[in-house]
Amino acid sequence: MVSNAVFRELALALPDTVELPHFENTSFRIKKKIFATLSEKNNRACLKFSEVDQSVFSSFDQTVIYPVPNKWGKQGWTFIELAKVEEETLIDALKTAHQQVVNASQRKPKTNG
C-alpha cells in the first residue's frame, strides 16, 4: 500500500516536477504537461502512458492498474489504486509516465514543406 503522502513524495522526486491543482485533484507536471494526478479522497492516482506502456502495466493486475474507462483511457490515462499497488511498481510507473511526457515535449513539431 502507498499513502497519498508517499505518492506525492515519489512524484516530486522526479526531475523538474511541479505540483499544481487540477480541478478537485492534484497534478504533477513537467514543462507544463501533466504526467500524473492524485485523487486524495479516492486514494487513487492517474498516470499518462503510451498505449504500449498502459498495456504492460495493466497486465500485472487489472484491479490495481487499469485504463480510465472512457476516451481518456484510450489516450493512455491509467488509474492506479494506491491502496493495492506495491511501491516498487508505482515507482516504475511514475518514472515511465514522467519520461513519456519528457519525450513528447522534446519532439519537434511537424512542418509542411
C-alpha positions as semicolon CSV with decimal commas, in nm:
position;residue;x (nm);y (nm);z (nm)
1;M;0,000;0,000;0,000
2;V;0,112;0,352;-0,081
3;S;-0,024;0,655;0,102
4;N;-0,111;0,983;-0,067
5;A;0,188;1,142;0,108
6;V;0,428;0,878;-0,026
7;F;0,284;0,915;-0,377
8;R;0,341;1,291;-0,360
9;E;0,697;1,241;-0,235
10;L;0,777;0,992;-0,513
11;A;0,627;1,210;-0,786
12;L;0,806;1,524;-0,668
13;A;1,138;1,335;-0,656
14;L;1,135;1,312;-1,037
15;P;1,341;1,581;-1,215
16;D;1,176;1,919;-1,276
17;T;0,836;1,807;-1,143
18;V;0,598;2,068;-1,006
19;E;0,275;2,016;-0,816
20;L;-0,032;2,222;-0,910
21;P;-0,406;2,197;-0,852
22;H;-0,612;2,032;-1,125
23;F;-0,986;2,063;-1,063
24;E;-1,054;1,864;-0,743
25;N;-0,725;1,673;-0,778
26;T;-0,355;1,750;-0,759
27;S;-0,145;1,735;-1,075
28;F;0,222;1,663;-1,121
29;R;0,375;1,827;-1,425
30;I;0,690;1,867;-1,621
31;K;0,720;2,157;-1,864
32;K;0,352;2,244;-1,801
33;K;0,240;1,895;-1,914
34;I;0,063;1,663;-1,671
35;F;0,210;1,315;-1,626
36;A;0,015;1,223;-1,311
37;T;-0,276;1,330;-1,097
38;L;-0,367;1,235;-0,742
39;S;-0,720;1,199;-0,607
40;E;-0,660;1,212;-0,234
41;K;-1,022;1,137;-0,144
42;N;-1,016;0,818;-0,357
43;N;-0,655;0,724;-0,274
44;R;-0,602;0,682;-0,648
45;A;-0,352;0,815;-0,898
46;C;-0,391;0,860;-1,271
47;L;-0,082;0,840;-1,491
48;K;-0,022;0,916;-1,859
49;F;0,125;0,623;-2,052
50;S;0,182;0,531;-2,413
51;E;-0,056;0,264;-2,542
52;V;0,215;0,001;-2,507
53;D;0,314;0,104;-2,153
54;Q;-0,052;0,114;-2,050
55;S;-0,096;-0,241;-2,177
56;V;0,216;-0,364;-1,996
57;F;0,132;-0,205;-1,659
58;S;-0,234;-0,309;-1,681
59;S;-0,136;-0,670;-1,748
60;F;0,000;-0,713;-1,393
61;D;-0,337;-0,690;-1,217
62;Q;-0,638;-0,502;-1,355
63;T;-0,774;-0,445;-1,004
64;V;-0,462;-0,239;-0,927
65;I;-0,368;-0,070;-1,257
66;Y;-0,623;-0,023;-1,532
67;P;-0,714;0,220;-1,814
68;V;-0,953;0,502;-1,730
69;P;-1,286;0,369;-1,863
70;N;-1,358;0,637;-2,125
71;K;-1,188;0,829;-2,406
72;W;-0,912;0,937;-2,169
73;G;-0,819;0,574;-2,113
74;K;-0,782;0,528;-2,488
75;Q;-0,531;0,815;-2,480
76;G;-0,314;0,634;-2,223
77;W;-0,455;0,769;-1,897
78;T;-0,439;0,489;-1,642
79;F;-0,570;0,457;-1,286
80;I;-0,353;0,314;-1,008
81;E;-0,519;0,210;-0,683
82;L;-0,270;0,328;-0,421
83;A;-0,414;0,101;-0,150
84;K;-0,326;-0,203;-0,363
85;V;-0,010;-0,116;-0,557
86;E;0,338;-0,213;-0,444
87;E;0,574;0,081;-0,404
88;E;0,832;-0,064;-0,648
89;T;0,567;-0,095;-0,920
90;L;0,447;0,259;-0,854
91;I;0,799;0,398;-0,877
92;D;0,847;0,226;-1,213
93;A;0,508;0,355;-1,334
94;L;0,583;0,713;-1,226
95;K;0,923;0,710;-1,398
96;T;0,764;0,572;-1,715
97;A;0,487;0,834;-1,720
98;H;0,734;1,113;-1,645
99;Q;0,964;1,001;-1,926
100;Q;0,668;0,971;-2,166
101;V;0,591;1,342;-2,116
102;V;0,958;1,441;-2,134
103;N;0,996;1,256;-2,465
104;A;0,676;1,406;-2,607
105;S;0,789;1,758;-2,520
106;Q;1,125;1,704;-2,692
107;R;0,973;1,603;-3,026
108;K;0,987;1,875;-3,285
109;P;0,654;1,979;-3,433
110;K;0,584;1,859;-3,784
111;T;0,616;2,122;-4,053
112;N;0,480;2,127;-4,402
113;G;0,741;2,181;-4,662
